[in-house]
Amino acid sequence: MNQLVESAPLSRLDDAGRGVLFTDARTANSFSPTPVTDAELSEIWELARWAPTAANTQPLRVLFVRTDEGKARLVQHMSDGNKVKTLAAPAVAVLAVDTQFHEHIPTIFPIRPEMKDYFDADEAMRNTTASFNAALQAGYFVLAVRAAGLAAGPMAGFERADVDADFFPDGRFKSILVVNIGHPGPDPWFDRLPRLDHSDALSWA
């Protein structure tokens, strides 16, 4: 008879760690000129790639925009209120969904390689799976930026079709979020807005 072995208890973040990721973290609206290195951007992805996804499908793809030329191209597709801070950010991430994510299933979910064919035959299910799981990964990506000691400025205010035509012209990737990344600049935070109380957000069964 197999004997169950009790696993060790999970670790808990201390107050400082919770502050970095959650309670003290803010969305940056200005950035200092301090560069963000390739190593720091790689560190962000090294953390973000561990997000849970259905059947380990991992549909999120990241385009890091770092050059002046790249940011000039991107900014023309941003909403007016997002242009200045996007130009000022040392690095910008365009988060996108890979609509053909299922091609990787034999590698990343080897216990069920036949799921590749299942998704290939059902476009609606493929799109639903990609959209939900990429959104989950995007949330982890923002936390990873914070964990790397940088400020994140996630934005949905941009013309998706134009960004896709400019940066992903083959049509495979579909942008969902733009995230400015850097060290906070002058007066970077708006006033903290209230969060819903437990009584407004929670129910129990």
C-alpha positions in Angstrom: 0.0 0.0 0.0 1.3 3.4 -0.9 1.8 5.7 2.1 0.9 9.3 1.7 3.7 11.7 2.7 2.7 15.0 4.1 4.3 17.9 2.3 6.1 20.7 4.1 3.9 23.8 4.9 4.1 26.6 2.4 6.1 29.7 3.2 4.3 33.0 3.7 5.5 36.4 2.5 6.4 38.8 5.3 4.8 42.3 5.5 7.6 43.8 3.4 7.1 41.3 0.6 3.3 41.8 0.7 3.9 45.5 0.5 6.1 45.3 -2.6 3.6 43.1 -4.4 0.2 44.4 -3.1 -0.5 46.8 -0.3 2.2 49.4 -1.0 2.4 48.9 -4.8 1.1 51.6 -7.1 0.7 52.2 -10.8 3.4 54.5 -12.0 2.5 57.5 -14.1 6.0 59.0 -14.5 9.4 57.4 -14.9 13.0 58.3 -14.2 15.6 58.1 -17.0 17.4 55.2 -15.1 17.7 52.4 -17.7 16.1 49.1 -17.4 18.5 46.4 -18.4 18.0 43.3 -20.5 18.9 41.2 -17.5 16.1 42.9 -15.5 13.6 42.3 -18.3 14.7 38.6 -18.4 14.2 38.4 -14.7 10.7 39.7 -15.0 9.8 36.9 -17.5 11.6 34.3 -15.4 9.1 35.1 -12.6 6.0 35.7 -14.7 6.4 32.4 -16.7 5.4 30.4 -13.6 1.8 31.6 -13.7 -0.7 28.8 -13.6 -2.6 28.1 -16.9 -5.1 25.5 -18.0 -3.2 22.4 -19.2 0.0 24.5 -19.0 -0.9 26.2 -22.3 0.9 29.4 -21.6 -0.6 31.6 -24.4 1.0 34.9 -23.4 3.7 36.4 -25.5 5.8 39.5 -24.6 7.3 42.1 -26.9 9.8 44.4 -25.0 10.0 47.8 -26.7 13.2 49.6 -25.7 14.5 51.7 -28.6 13.4 55.2 -29.4 12.3 54.1 -32.8 10.2 51.3 -31.3 8.6 53.5 -28.7 7.8 56.2 -31.4 6.0 53.5 -33.4 4.1 52.3 -30.3 3.1 55.7 -29.0 1.3 56.7 -32.2 -1.2 53.9 -31.3 -1.6 54.8 -27.6 -4.5 56.9 -26.2 -3.6 60.6 -25.8 -3.4 60.3 -22.0 -0.9 57.4 -22.3 1.5 58.9 -24.8 3.8 61.0 -22.6 4.4 58.4 -19.9 5.0 55.6 -22.5 7.7 57.7 -24.2 9.3 58.4 -20.8 9.3 54.7 -19.7 12.8 53.1 -20.2 11.1 49.9 -21.3 7.6 49.0 -22.4 6.1 45.5 -22.7 3.3 44.7 -25.2 1.5 41.6 -23.9 -0.2 39.5 -26.5 -2.0 36.3 -27.0 -0.6 33.6 -29.3 -3.6 32.4 -31.2 -1.7 29.3 -32.2 -0.5 28.5 -28.6 -1.6 24.9 -29.0 1.3 24.1 -31.3 3.5 23.9 -28.2 1.3 21.4 -26.3 3.3 18.3 -27.2 6.3 20.0 -25.5 4.7 21.8 -22.5 1.9 19.2 -21.8 3.5 15.9 -22.8 1.1 13.8 -20.8 -1.7 14.8 -23.2 -0.1 15.7 -26.6 -3.4 14.9 -28.3 -4.8 18.1 -26.9 -3.0 19.9 -29.7 -5.4 18.3 -32.2 -8.4 19.1 -30.0 -7.6 22.8 -30.0 -6.7 22.8 -33.6 -10.2 21.5 -34.5 -12.1 23.9 -32.2 -11.3 27.5 -32.9 -13.9 28.9 -30.4 -12.5 26.8 -27.5 -8.9 27.8 -28.6 -9.7 31.5 -28.5 -11.6 31.2 -25.1 -8.7 29.3 -23.6 -6.1 31.7 -25.0 -8.0 34.8 -23.8 -8.6 33.7 -20.2 -5.2 32.2 -19.6 -3.3 35.1 -21.1 -5.2 37.5 -18.9 -4.2 35.4 -15.9 -0.5 35.5 -17.0 -0.8 39.2 -17.5 -1.7 39.7 -13.9 1.4 37.7 -12.9 3.5 39.7 -15.2 2.6 42.9 -13.4 3.5 41.3 -10.1 6.8 40.1 -11.6 7.7 43.7 -12.5 7.0 44.7 -8.9 9.0 41.7 -7.5 11.9 42.8 -9.7 12.0 46.2 -7.9 10.5 48.1 -10.7 7.3 50.1 -11.2 4.6 48.9 -13.6 2.2 51.0 -15.5 -0.4 48.7 -17.1 -2.6 50.3 -19.8 -5.5 49.1 -21.9 -5.8 52.5 -23.7 -4.4 51.8 -27.1 -5.7 50.8 -30.6 -5.2 47.0 -30.6 -5.7 46.5 -34.3 -3.1 49.2 -35.1 -0.6 47.8 -32.7 -1.1 44.3 -34.1 -0.7 45.5 -37.7 2.5 47.4 -36.8 4.2 44.9 -34.6 2.5 41.5 -35.3 1.7 41.8 -39.0 1.4 38.0 -39.6 -1.8 38.0 -37.5 -0.7 35.3 -35.1 -0.3 37.5 -31.9 -3.1 39.7 -30.6 -2.2 42.5 -28.2 -4.1 42.7 -24.9 -2.1 45.0 -22.6 0.7 47.5 -22.7 2.9 47.8 -19.5 5.3 50.7 -18.9 8.3 49.5 -16.9 10.9 51.5 -15.0 11.9 53.4 -11.8 9.4 55.9 -10.6 9.9 59.5 -11.7 8.8 62.8 -10.2 5.4 62.7 -8.5 4.6 59.3 -10.0 1.5 58.3 -8.0 -2.0 59.5 -8.0 -3.8 59.5 -4.7 -4.7 56.0 -3.5 -8.3 55.2 -4.4 -10.5 53.1 -2.1 -10.9 49.4 -2.5 -14.2 47.6 -2.0 -14.8 46.4 1.6 -15.1 42.7 2.4 -18.8 43.1 2.8 -19.2 44.4 -0.7 -17.0 41.8 -2.4 -17.2 38.6 -0.5 -19.9 36.0 0.1 -19.6 32.6 1.8 -21.2 29.3 1.2 
